[in-house]
Amino acid sequence: MRIYFMGICGTAMGNAALLARSAGHDVLGADAGSYPPMSTVLTAARIPIHEGYDPARLERLAPDLVVIGNALSRGNPEIEWLLDTRRLALTSLPAMLHEFVLKRRRNLVICGTHGKTTTTALTAFLLRENGRDPGFLIGGVPQDPPVGSQLGAAADPFVIEGDEYDSAFFDKRSKFIHYAPHIAVLNNLEFDHADIFRDLADVQRTFNHLTRLVPRNGGIMLNGDDDNLRALDPIQWTRIVRVGTGENNDLRIVDFSESDRGASFRLVWRGRQWAEVHWSLPGLYNARNAAMAAVTAGLALFPDAPARLRLEALARFRGVKRRQEILFHSSTLTVVEDFGHHPTALAETLQSLRARFPGARLTAVFEPRSNTARTKVLQAGFMRALALADEVYLGAVNRAEKLPAGERFDAEAVAKNLEATGIDAHWFASNQALYDALAGHALPPGLQARVVAFFSNGSFDGIIGKFAGAAQA
């Protein structure tokens, strides 16, 4: 089958395209402004990427199926042609994955507001390190495993990142509803995606729908420390395993500590030590991701004794690109790139950086880019999170012209409020202006060591790589 992916350079779409290629399909796609890291991976795999959207070209290519990414909607010229002519079959990415990959597999679906990509990579990594050949689809670019997607052996589990965001412009159900979970992992739950969900209760509703799809012989891995998950409807039809730091959890994370030498913690399964972990990943949040991955992979392989899973390989796990990724490090300057676009994610990362780099001046550089971050919905939360830094640089609100001024993230107000609390804060009308000010202030660094942490779920107009490159020069 010839499959055409619209929006192919998104991480989920690109990895799904690679998965379809490995299943024997002829794969190609299009995107507006091909961008790394996915464009680089696809080009290396010799998957054709067409620039922009052209109905005449799509008609000539004549694929058997068009997969439409959820970032695309009405008004796109190829979508309008597809709907006008009905010449080609079309579907959403989640529906395609269900039909071609998931419907006959034992699927481990990793969900939650935070940590999905890292936990998915960790679960696939641990299964591989324990001698299995899992399938997986990771919504990012992992360093371990060395690829973002793989079909694996049909008899082994398939690990997939379960996003609660909608499936397509014509299917507003959460993606994870399509993924036929054998085990569902609920890492955490907070209000996000204000363009899709009305409030926290609306997010809880879609997670409730997910839990109802888990079979009796499967299970739900639940963050037992999360009040918003504990408030879900009672689950009586499948196994529940609770993970967290509290004493009422089945798997406990104990003795967590972090310093400039890394992080360490112990995992205790129902009163008995399973493993002592020393690794390079930052923060208690990543220790929780590791615990979730361990018990999920363990139960998938050893339903009655998950602690049989070997965890020594965690010490070698290198994480996922753009997740607290250190781009440059010297005795005086460290440059960090992070995908963070929710106040909780920013706060946890900044707290971890404090522990990792004691005494350093901590600079947070934030781009309000996601559909929620660019509004005022979470503005107060972002203000509290950014107050954990010593200085703050606020970039331009992405696509600001598409939001009424009264609904738009108010960078000037945030900067002024931070200034009033003693934080050195700046806001900019353009990301280039931010770069010029930051580079002039931070390069070369002063006598005090400086950590500059960039937070964006997009390109930040290329200034992250530009700043890291200037530091290396």
Secondary structure, DSSP 8 states (H G I E B T S, - for coil): -EEEEETTTSHHHHHHHHHHHHTT-EEEEEESS--TTHHHHHHHTT--EEES--HHHHHHH--SEEEE-TT--TT-HHHHHHHHH--SEEEEHHHHHIIIIITTS-EEEEESSS-HHHHHHHHHHHHHHTT---EEE-SS-BSSSSSSEE---TTS-EEEE---SEEETTEEEEGGGGS-EEEEEE-------TTT-SSHHHHHHHHHHHHTTS-TTSEEEEETT-HHHHTS----SSEEEEEESSTT-SEEEEEEEEETTEEEEEEEETTEEEEEEEES--HHHHHHHHHHHHHHHHHHH-TT-GGGS--GGGGG---BTTSSEEEEE-SSEEEEEE---SHHHHHHHHHHHHHHSTT-EEEEEE---STTTTBSTTHHHHHHHHTTSSEEEE---TTGGGS-GGGB--HHHHHHHHHHTT-EEEE-SSHHHHHHHHHHHHSS--SS-EEEEEE-SS-GGGHHHHHHHHHH-
